[in-house]
Amino acid sequence: PGRPQYIGSDMHFTCGFEVRAFHCDAAGTLDVHLKNDLKRAGYIFLYVPGCTNDIEVTVNGEAGQEVEVMAMTPQGGLKSVAHVGRVLKIWVVIHGMRSEEDGKVTVKF
């Protein structure tokens, strides 16, 4: 529960093949680079640890993108009131331009 995870998407039937790179630094910044050779749009689902910090999401270099907290992960069981992380649903549009920013999702948590 202490590290971000790529859960999947609705953009590719393998739910992971669309990822080109996935990196998180110690400061709590997660960068997900999706393959950008084709135009497509859809949701990606990410797990990020922690529940008290605000979340900032940038998609294709633009802040203020659609993000929804789908779930809070409980610590120690379903009846626990303490949470250790969040599952995020983020809308992504890939323009197929193959630029560095196209298909890049950054989450600060």
Residue pairs with C-beta under 8 A, 6 or more apart in sequence:
1 49
1 73
1 75
1 84
1 85
2 49
3 24
3 49
4 24
4 30
4 46
4 47
4 48
4 49
4 107
4 109
5 46
5 47
6 16
6 19
6 22
6 32
6 44
6 45
6 46
7 15
7 45
7 46
7 47
7 87
8 15
8 16
8 44
8 45
9 15
9 16
9 18
9 42
9 43
9 44
9 45
9 92
10 42
10 43
11 18
11 34
11 40
11 41
11 42
11 43
11 44
11 92
11 94
12 18
17 35
18 34
18 35
19 32
19 33
19 34
19 35
20 33
20 34
20 35
20 36
20 103
21 31
21 32
21 33
22 30
22 31
22 32
22 33
23 30
23 31
24 30
24 31
28 50
28 53
28 108
28 109
29 106
29 107
29 108
30 46
30 48
30 106
30 107
30 108
30 109
31 104
31 105
31 106
32 44
32 46
32 104
32 105
32 106
32 107
33 103
33 104
33 105
34 44
34 92
34 94
34 103
34 104
34 105
35 94
35 103
36 94
36 95
36 96
36 97
36 98
36 99
36 102
36 103
37 96
37 98
38 94
38 96
39 94
39 95
39 96
40 94
40 96
41 91
41 92
41 93
41 94
42 91
42 92
43 89
43 90
43 91
43 92
44 89
44 90
44 92
44 105
45 70
45 87
45 88
45 89
45 90
46 87
46 88
46 90
46 107
47 73
47 85
47 86
47 87
47 88
48 55
48 85
48 86
48 88
48 107
48 109
49 84
49 85
49 109
50 84
50 85
50 86
50 109
51 72
51 83
51 84
51 85
51 86
53 109
55 67
55 69
55 86
55 88
55 107
55 108
55 109
56 63
56 107
56 108
56 109
57 63
57 64
57 65
57 67
57 88
57 90
57 105
57 106
57 107
57 108
58 65
58 104
58 105
58 106
59 65
59 90
59 91
59 92
59 93
59 104
59 105
59 106
60 92
60 93
60 95
60 101
60 102
60 103
60 104
61 101
61 104
65 90
65 91
65 92
66 90
66 91
67 88
67 89
67 90
67 91
68 88
68 89
68 90
69 86
69 87
69 88
69 89
70 86
70 87
70 88
70 89
71 86
71 87
72 83
72 85
72 86
72 87
73 83
73 84
73 85
73 86
73 87
74 80
74 81
74 82
74 83
74 84
75 82
75 83
75 84
76 82
86 109
88 107
90 105
90 107
92 103
92 105
94 102
94 103
95 102
96 102
